[in-house]
Amino acid sequence: MKVLGRTNKKFPSVWLKLLLPREPDKTDSLVSAAVEAKTVIDVTSQPALFGGFMRGSDATLAVSGGLSLERAVDEKMAMDFLQAELIQSLSAVGRMHFDFFFLQIRKPLEEFQIAGAMQSLELARQEGHIKFLGLDVVGPPLPSLGIWHFHDAFEVIKMPYNPCAKEPFEVLADLAKERRVGIITHRCLCWKNSIPFMQFLTQSKVDSDSLAQSAISSNLDVGPVSVGVRDEREIGLAISALGSPKLSEETIETALDEMNRGSKWGELAKSSNRNIRELAEKWLLQNSIGSDSH
């Protein structure tokens, strides 16, 4: 474990972002395995669902919020919206505080929206509801950079980082280093759309699990990696990725080439996995490519 930015504390290298389990009756085992892993657990996707299974635990929790700011028409409304989000999330997990709260920035915000947000977060920190504050780069990096230049209140920043998403790191990494802000990366498996890159390497001699672990390992030089997990097995794979070899340039290039082939998306649109099939169909529709294209 390494000291993470201005938190001045050491945290595990692999964080877990809980996602809806494939089988609803497995939620308890998913949460239990995450707590037993003794790492940071991100409950953003379903605070109420996961929080009910971890009441009484001392797990280190993270949550992201703030998209409601986009609807605020004045500073007070922005402040109220963010306070409401935080209170709702805290109530859902049965806690008085989150170890990490990440402010989601998807697009440029008005000055009054930013001012209201920062007031709300500072008040929450003073009252002990937030231990460490972070930025969550949800959209293009420039809106996050704009806020960060004028509000140096963040100990950490979270951003996507993979061969198809390098811009956030390229834009924000220098300022993070200058301000000693810790970087957490995510989306190391889903490079385009939400289909894991391993699905594009069906002819690979390396199994999907090993490829996934190599992708996680490839990001560890930057800082902790947040990995989405749906069951105990995925938690085990993520946590044990430490020490795995990094992805080779050949593997990355092959995956990117396959992602640029309409015929590959067409194959995935016929997958027996409903989630992958629907995501591939959506991509084909957005790119106006028929599923039988070559």
Order of alpha helices (4+ residues) and beta strands (2+ residues): beta-beta-beta-alpha-beta-alpha-beta-alpha-beta-alpha-beta-alpha-beta-alpha-beta-alpha-beta-alpha-alpha-alpha-alpha
